[in-house]
Amino acid sequence: MSDCLFCKISRGEIPSRKVYEDDEVYAFHDIHPVAPVHFMLIPKLHLDSLAHAEEQHAALLGRMMTLAPRLAAEQGLTNGFRTVINTGKGGGQEVFHLHIHIIGGGNIPPMVKRD
């Protein structure tokens, strides 16, 4: 998708602070981090969201999920990290290109408030 923000970032048309890149995926630091370490891992293939993933994307999604801990450790998150995939407007997605937030460091509050 030529006008997609994350497609442009992965193609190098928009600058980013790269964490990792190969033929299938790109990882870069979030411009509005919510923690000391906050980067995103995206497929170079445009998928609007996780809801648009199909069986043919299984290997790519699996690769992203197994790459996330390695990149987190390389960024200093050796004591754990959070992964977040917002899906659709109702799920809080703002950029409609599938992306995994990898977040950690400091004192991260719980995702869901418990009574």
MOTA-V989209 format. One record per residue. N is the residue number from 1. RES is the residue in three letters. SS is DSSP state (~ for helix, > for strand, _ for the rest). OMEGA is omega in whole degrees, -180 to 180 (999 if undefined). NEAR is the number of other C-alpha atoms within 12 Angstrom. Layout:
n & res & ss & omega & near
N & RES & SS & OMEGA & NEAR
N & RES & SS & OMEGA & NEAR
This chain:
n & res & ss & omega & near
1 & MET & _ & -170 & 17
2 & SER & _ & -177 & 15
3 & ASP & _ & 180 & 15
4 & CYS & _ & -180 & 22
5 & LEU & ~ & -176 & 25
6 & PHE & ~ & 174 & 35
7 & CYS & ~ & 179 & 31
8 & LYS & ~ & 178 & 21
9 & ILE & ~ & -178 & 31
10 & SER & ~ & 177 & 35
11 & ARG & _ & 180 & 28
12 & GLY & _ & 180 & 17
13 & GLU & _ & 176 & 14
14 & ILE & _ & -178 & 16
15 & PRO & _ & 175 & 17
16 & SER & _ & 175 & 24
17 & ARG & _ & -174 & 19
18 & LYS & > & 174 & 26
19 & VAL & > & -175 & 28
20 & TYR & > & 174 & 27
21 & GLU & > & 168 & 24
22 & ASP & _ & -176 & 18
23 & ASP & _ & -174 & 14
24 & GLU & _ & -174 & 23
25 & VAL & > & 178 & 33
26 & TYR & > & 176 & 35
27 & ALA & > & -178 & 37
28 & PHE & > & 180 & 35
29 & HIS & > & 177 & 31
30 & ASP & _ & -180 & 27
31 & ILE & _ & 176 & 17
32 & HIS & _ & -175 & 14
33 & PRO & _ & 177 & 18
34 & VAL & _ & -180 & 20
35 & ALA & _ & 179 & 22
36 & PRO & _ & 174 & 22
37 & VAL & > & 179 & 33
38 & HIS & > & 177 & 35
39 & PHE & > & -179 & 38
40 & MET & > & 177 & 43
41 & LEU & > & -177 & 43
42 & ILE & > & 169 & 47
43 & PRO & > & 175 & 38
44 & LYS & _ & 173 & 31
45 & LEU & _ & -180 & 28
46 & HIS & _ & 169 & 31
47 & LEU & _ & -178 & 27
48 & ASP & _ & -178 & 29
49 & SER & _ & 177 & 29
50 & LEU & ~ & 179 & 27
51 & ALA & ~ & 180 & 21
52 & HIS & ~ & 179 & 19
53 & ALA & _ & 180 & 22
54 & GLU & _ & -178 & 14
55 & GLU & ~ & -179 & 12
56 & GLN & ~ & -180 & 12
57 & HIS & ~ & -174 & 21
58 & ALA & ~ & -178 & 14
59 & ALA & ~ & 179 & 16
60 & LEU & ~ & -180 & 26
61 & LEU & ~ & 177 & 30
62 & GLY & ~ & 178 & 16
63 & ARG & ~ & 179 & 19
64 & MET & ~ & -178 & 34
65 & MET & ~ & 178 & 27
66 & THR & ~ & 176 & 17
67 & LEU & ~ & -177 & 30
68 & ALA & ~ & -180 & 36
69 & PRO & ~ & 178 & 26
70 & ARG & ~ & 180 & 22
71 & LEU & ~ & 178 & 35
72 & ALA & ~ & 179 & 36
73 & ALA & ~ & 179 & 21
74 & GLU & ~ & 178 & 18
75 & GLN & _ & 175 & 27
76 & GLY & _ & -178 & 20
77 & LEU & _ & -177 & 24
78 & THR & _ & -179 & 17
79 & ASN & _ & 180 & 16
80 & GLY & _ & -178 & 22
81 & PHE & _ & 177 & 31
82 & ARG & > & 171 & 30
83 & THR & > & -180 & 26
84 & VAL & > & 172 & 24
85 & ILE & _ & 176 & 29
86 & ASN & _ & -175 & 24
87 & THR & _ & 179 & 24
88 & GLY & _ & 180 & 20
89 & LYS & ~ & 180 & 13
90 & GLY & ~ & 179 & 10
91 & GLY & ~ & 177 & 15
92 & GLY & _ & 180 & 13
93 & GLN & _ & -180 & 21
94 & GLU & _ & 177 & 19
95 & VAL & _ & -173 & 25
96 & PHE & _ & 170 & 28
97 & HIS & _ & -178 & 35
98 & LEU & _ & 177 & 37
99 & HIS & > & 177 & 43
100 & ILE & > & 172 & 38
101 & HIS & > & 172 & 35
102 & ILE & > & -169 & 41
103 & ILE & > & 176 & 38
104 & GLY & > & -177 & 30
105 & GLY & _ & 179 & 24
106 & GLY & _ & -178 & 17
107 & ASN & _ & -178 & 15
108 & ILE & _ & -180 & 18
109 & PRO & _ & 177 & 15
110 & PRO & _ & 179 & 10
111 & MET & _ & -177 & 10
112 & VAL & _ & 178 & 7
113 & LYS & _ & 180 & 6
114 & ARG & _ & 178 & 6
115 & ASP & _ & 999 & 3
